[in-house]
């Protein structure tokens, strides 16, 4: 039962670190997600198998999963940034005395 408690604690730490709010960046950088995934995968893999090989396999698998999550986050951030910039195009305007809108 001790190993289950260790694995559960490691999973809670990994999920807590993985859900940290980050700033939106449309720069293609996935290093943070890859490192977090590899570290948490190695931790869980090592605790689950009680071996170095399990930690290595868990680290590689976690790194791949973290990298794909990072790419997905970057695509979402780029879409959000594009939507924000296109919606601001007609944000500022004034209405003349004839009731017509004029955009800046």
matplotlib code that plots the C-alpha trace (Angstrom):
import matplotlib.pyplot as plt

x = [0.0, 3.0, 3.8, 0.2, 0.4, 3.7, 2.2, -0.9, 1.2, 3.4, 0.3, -1.1, 2.2, 2.4, -1.2, -0.7, 2.4, 0.8, -2.2, -0.2, -1.6, 0.8, 0.7, -0.6, 2.3, 2.1, 5.8, 6.0, 7.9, 6.9, 9.9, 8.1, 5.4, 8.0, 10.1, 7.1, 5.8, 9.2, 9.8, 6.4, 6.5, 9.9, 8.7, 5.5, 7.3, 10.1, 7.7, 5.5, 8.2, 10.9, 13.6, 15.7, 14.3, 10.8, 11.8, 13.5, 10.5, 8.1, 10.3, 10.3, 6.6, 5.9, 8.1, 6.3, 2.9, 4.0, 5.4, 2.1, 0.2, 2.5, 1.9, -1.9, -1.6, 0.4, -2.2, -5.0, -3.0, -2.4, -6.0, -7.0, -4.5, -5.8, -9.4, -8.5, -6.6, -9.4, -12.1, -10.3, -10.4, -13.7, -13.4, -13.0, -15.5, -17.5, -20.9, -21.2, -24.2, -25.9, -25.8, -23.1, -20.3, -16.7, -14.0, -10.5]
y = [0.0, 2.3, 2.3, 3.2, 6.2, 7.3, 7.0, 8.9, 11.7, 11.9, 12.1, 14.9, 16.8, 16.2, 17.4, 20.4, 21.4, 20.8, 23.0, 26.1, 29.1, 30.4, 33.5, 33.2, 33.1, 32.5, 31.8, 28.0, 27.4, 24.1, 23.6, 24.2, 21.6, 19.1, 19.5, 19.2, 16.2, 14.4, 15.1, 14.0, 10.9, 9.9, 10.4, 8.3, 5.7, 5.3, 5.0, 2.6, 0.2, 0.7, 0.8, 3.2, 1.8, 2.6, 6.1, 6.5, 5.1, 7.3, 10.3, 9.8, 9.1, 12.1, 14.3, 13.3, 13.9, 17.2, 18.3, 17.5, 19.4, 22.4, 22.4, 22.3, 25.2, 27.3, 26.7, 27.8, 30.9, 31.9, 31.5, 33.6, 36.3, 36.4, 36.6, 39.4, 41.5, 41.1, 42.0, 45.2, 46.6, 48.4, 49.1, 52.9, 55.1, 58.3, 59.2, 62.4, 64.8, 62.9, 59.6, 57.9, 56.0, 56.8, 54.4, 55.5]
z = [0.0, 0.5, -3.2, -4.1, -1.7, -3.3, -6.8, -5.8, -4.3, -7.4, -9.6, -7.5, -7.7, -11.4, -12.0, -9.8, -11.7, -15.0, -14.4, -13.4, -15.3, -17.9, -20.0, -23.6, -26.0, -29.7, -30.1, -30.7, -27.5, -25.9, -23.6, -20.3, -21.1, -22.3, -19.2, -16.8, -18.7, -18.7, -15.0, -13.9, -16.2, -14.8, -11.2, -11.7, -13.9, -11.3, -8.4, -10.2, -11.4, -8.7, -11.4, -13.4, -16.6, -15.6, -14.8, -18.2, -20.0, -18.0, -18.7, -22.4, -22.6, -20.3, -22.5, -25.6, -24.1, -22.6, -26.0, -27.7, -25.0, -25.5, -29.3, -28.7, -26.2, -28.7, -31.4, -29.1, -28.0, -31.6, -32.5, -29.4, -30.3, -33.9, -32.8, -30.3, -32.9, -35.5, -33.1, -32.1, -35.6, -35.2, -31.5, -31.5, -33.4, -33.1, -34.4, -36.3, -36.1, -38.9, -37.0, -39.1, -37.4, -38.2, -37.2, -36.1]

ax = plt.figure().add_subplot(projection="3d")
ax.plot(x, y, z, "-o")
ax.set_aspect("equal")
plt.show()
